[in-house]
Amino acid sequence: METFLSVLVVVALVAVLAVLGTGLVSFVIGGEFNRKYANKLMRLRVATQACAVVLLLAILLLRHFHHGG
């Protein structure tokens, strides 16, 4: 179970990086895409970061209870 959650954390972190990178490139280039999607990308980044944090907390809780904490 912990391995599965670890893989999900990596996937979530890659998603955060992809959304953040897309947002940064969009911001630097500007234009219509940035005007249309800047807020959506920011909300998506926050959501993916929240997922990553929740998964990390799940791993920590799993380790805590698994090792008799």
N, CA, C and O of each residue as an XYZ file, in Angstrom:
276
protein
N       0.819     -1.194      0.000
C       0.000      0.000      0.000
C       0.871      1.269      0.000
O       0.590      2.234     -0.711
N       1.925      1.238      0.812
C       2.811      2.395      0.891
C       3.506      2.643     -0.443
O       3.701      3.791     -0.841
N       3.881      1.568     -1.132
C       4.523      1.711     -2.437
C       3.559      2.343     -3.435
O       3.947      3.205     -4.224
N       2.328      1.918     -3.396
C       1.308      2.472     -4.284
C       1.132      3.970     -4.018
O       1.070      4.766     -4.954
N       1.051      4.348     -2.743
C       0.912      5.756     -2.401
C       2.152      6.550     -2.809
O       2.045      7.701     -3.232
N       3.317      5.940     -2.683
C       4.554      6.614     -3.092
C       4.553      6.898     -4.592
O       4.978      7.967     -5.031
N       4.079      5.946     -5.358
C       3.983      6.149     -6.809
C       2.983      7.266     -7.109
O       3.217      8.092     -7.991
N       1.869      7.288     -6.376
C       0.883      8.350     -6.581
C       1.455      9.723     -6.221
O       1.142     10.717     -6.875
N       2.288      9.776     -5.188
C       2.932     11.040     -4.822
C       3.825     11.524     -5.962
O       3.808     12.704     -6.311
N       4.590     10.627     -6.531
C       5.461     10.999     -7.656
C       4.624     11.501     -8.828
O       4.972     12.500     -9.457
N       3.536     10.820     -9.121
C       2.651     11.247    -10.212
C       2.077     12.628     -9.905
O       2.025     13.489    -10.783
N       1.646     12.842     -8.659
C       1.090     14.142     -8.274
C       2.140     15.244     -8.379
O       1.833     16.348     -8.829
N       3.375     14.958     -7.971
C       4.432     15.961     -8.053
C       4.791     16.290     -9.504
O       5.075     17.442     -9.832
N       4.777     15.285    -10.358
C       5.022     15.530    -11.783
C       3.891     16.387    -12.359
O       4.132     17.276    -13.176
N       2.665     16.116    -11.930
C       1.523     16.918    -12.385
C       1.663     18.367    -11.918
O       1.397     19.294    -12.683
N       2.081     18.562    -10.665
C       2.303     19.919    -10.159
C       3.360     20.618    -10.999
O       3.181     21.769    -11.396
N       4.444     19.936    -11.268
C       5.523     20.518    -12.062
C       5.046     20.870    -13.466
O       5.390     21.927    -13.995
N       4.261     19.995    -14.065
C       3.759     20.254    -15.417
C       2.829     21.465    -15.443
O       2.938     22.316    -16.326
N       1.925     21.540    -14.484
C       0.989     22.671    -14.441
C       1.746     23.965    -14.139
O       1.488     25.001    -14.753
N       2.680     23.897    -13.189
C       3.473     25.077    -12.852
C       4.291     25.543    -14.056
O       4.341     26.737    -14.351
N       4.921     24.613    -14.741
C       5.705     24.960    -15.927
C       4.852     25.576    -17.014
O       5.244     26.565    -17.633
N       3.689     24.996    -17.248
C       2.775     25.536    -18.256
C       2.351     26.951    -17.887
O       2.305     27.839    -18.738
N       2.041     27.152    -16.608
C       1.640     28.483    -16.162
C       2.749     29.504    -16.293
O       2.510     30.638    -16.708
N       3.966     29.106    -15.942
C       5.097     30.029    -16.047
C       5.392     30.402    -17.494
O       5.598     31.574    -17.812
N       5.411     29.409    -18.360
C       5.660     29.682    -19.785
C       4.553     30.570    -20.345
O       4.821     31.503    -21.102
N       3.322     30.277    -19.973
C       2.191     31.078    -20.429
C       2.326     32.519    -19.954
O       2.065     33.454    -20.710
N       2.735     32.696    -18.697
C       2.897     34.035    -18.132
C       3.997     34.809    -18.852
O       3.834     35.987    -19.169
N       5.116     34.136    -19.106
C       6.244     34.805    -19.764
C       5.885     35.190    -21.195
O       6.198     36.297    -21.634
N       5.239     34.302    -21.914
C       4.875     34.585    -23.309
C       3.719     35.573    -23.382
O       3.682     36.437    -24.258
N       2.776     35.438    -22.452
C       1.615     36.322    -22.452
C       0.635     35.944    -23.539
O       0.587     34.786    -23.954
N      -0.128     36.876    -23.997
C      -1.045     36.632    -25.097
C      -2.390     36.098    -24.658
O      -2.733     36.100    -23.476
N      -3.135     35.643    -25.639
C      -4.508     35.186    -25.424
C      -4.578     33.956    -24.531
O      -5.447     33.863    -23.664
N      -3.663     33.012    -24.741
C      -3.673     31.789    -23.910
C      -3.525     32.147    -22.439
O      -4.242     31.611    -21.594
N      -2.603     33.044    -22.127
C      -2.388     33.448    -20.741
C      -3.628     34.126    -20.175
O      -4.030     33.836    -19.049
N      -4.235     35.021    -20.941
C      -5.438     35.705    -20.461
C      -6.574     34.728    -20.213
O      -7.351     34.882    -19.270
N      -6.660     33.724    -21.067
C      -7.785     32.790    -20.978
C      -7.588     31.733    -19.893
O      -8.555     31.331    -19.246
N      -6.351     31.279    -19.683
C      -6.132     30.121    -18.825
C      -5.311     30.374    -17.561
O      -5.093     29.437    -16.794
N      -4.849     31.596    -17.314
C      -3.984     31.855    -16.157
C      -4.649     31.448    -14.838
O      -4.040     30.745    -14.032
N      -5.871     31.879    -14.618
C      -6.550     31.545    -13.360
C      -6.877     30.061    -13.261
O      -6.789     29.470    -12.184
N      -7.251     29.464    -14.379
C      -7.547     28.032    -14.369
C      -6.296     27.228    -14.041
O      -6.358     26.256    -13.287
N      -5.165     27.630    -14.602
C      -3.908     26.928    -14.321
C      -3.500     27.101    -12.860
O      -2.984     26.170    -12.242
N      -3.728     28.283    -12.315
C      -3.385     28.507    -10.913
C      -4.251     27.635    -10.008
O      -3.748     27.037     -9.057
N      -5.536     27.560    -10.294
C      -6.428     26.704     -9.491
C      -6.055     25.231     -9.628
O      -6.097     24.477     -8.655
N      -5.691     24.832    -10.841
C      -5.278     23.447    -11.064
C      -3.989     23.133    -10.318
O      -3.836     22.040     -9.774
N      -3.057     24.090    -10.288
C      -1.809     23.896     -9.547
C      -2.085     23.733     -8.059
O      -1.511     22.857     -7.411
N      -2.951     24.562     -7.521
C      -3.292     24.461     -6.102
C      -3.954     23.114     -5.814
O      -3.673     22.493     -4.788
N      -4.815     22.666     -6.694
C      -5.490     21.374     -6.496
C      -4.498     20.213     -6.556
O      -4.572     19.288     -5.747
N      -3.572     20.262     -7.513
C      -2.599     19.169     -7.600
C      -1.651     19.184     -6.405
O      -1.249     18.128     -5.917
N      -1.294     20.380     -5.933
C      -0.461     20.462     -4.731
C      -1.202     19.903     -3.523
O      -0.610     19.203     -2.702
N      -2.479     20.203     -3.409
C      -3.278     19.675     -2.300
C      -3.319     18.146     -2.347
O      -3.202     17.487     -1.314
N      -3.482     17.592     -3.533
C      -3.478     16.130     -3.676
C      -2.143     15.543     -3.233
O      -2.104     14.529     -2.536
N      -1.054     16.182     -3.638
C       0.270     15.697     -3.253
C       0.450     15.745     -1.737
O       0.993     14.810     -1.148
N       0.004     16.814     -1.108
C       0.121     16.937      0.348
C      -0.725     15.885      1.052
O      -0.269     15.275      2.020
N      -1.937     15.666      0.585
C      -2.804     14.653      1.188
C      -2.173     13.267      1.062
O      -2.212     12.480      2.008
N      -1.596     12.968     -0.090
C      -0.947     11.671     -0.277
C       0.269     11.527      0.645
O       0.490     10.460      1.218
N       1.049     12.589      0.786
C       2.196     12.539      1.704
C       1.731     12.315      3.143
O       2.338     11.535      3.876
N       0.674     12.986      3.541
C       0.129     12.782      4.889
C      -0.370     11.350      5.068
O      -0.201     10.759      6.134
N      -0.979     10.798      4.034
C      -1.451      9.416      4.108
C      -0.285      8.452      4.308
O      -0.391      7.497      5.077
N       0.819      8.701      3.620
C       2.006      7.856      3.791
C       2.539      7.978      5.215
O       2.872      6.974      5.844
N       2.620      9.201      5.720
C       3.113      9.399      7.086
C       2.213      8.714      8.112
O       2.704      8.081      9.047
N       0.911      8.840      7.939
C      -0.018      8.175      8.860
C       0.102      6.661      8.765
O       0.085      5.963      9.779
N       0.222      6.165      7.555
C       0.361      4.731      7.348
C       1.617      4.211      8.033
O       1.583      3.167      8.684
N       2.719      4.930      7.891
C       3.976      4.522      8.550
C       3.828      4.602     10.073
O       4.300      3.725     10.797
N       3.169      5.661     10.548
C       3.017      5.839     11.976
C       2.230      4.687     12.605
O       2.644      4.124     13.619
N       1.109      4.348     12.005
C       0.269      3.291     12.562
C       0.812      1.896     12.284
O       0.577      0.967     13.057
N       1.548      1.749     11.169
C       2.103      0.457     10.823
C       3.242      0.069     11.771
O       3.430     -1.107     12.082
N       3.990      1.062     12.220
C       5.113      0.805     13.098
C       4.754      0.944     14.573
O       5.635      1.106     15.418
N       3.477      0.880     14.878
C       3.031      0.859     16.258
C       3.123      2.175     16.992
O       3.416      2.205     18.187
N       2.872      3.274     16.280
C       2.979      4.600     16.887
C       1.854      4.993     17.705
O       1.848      6.092     18.260
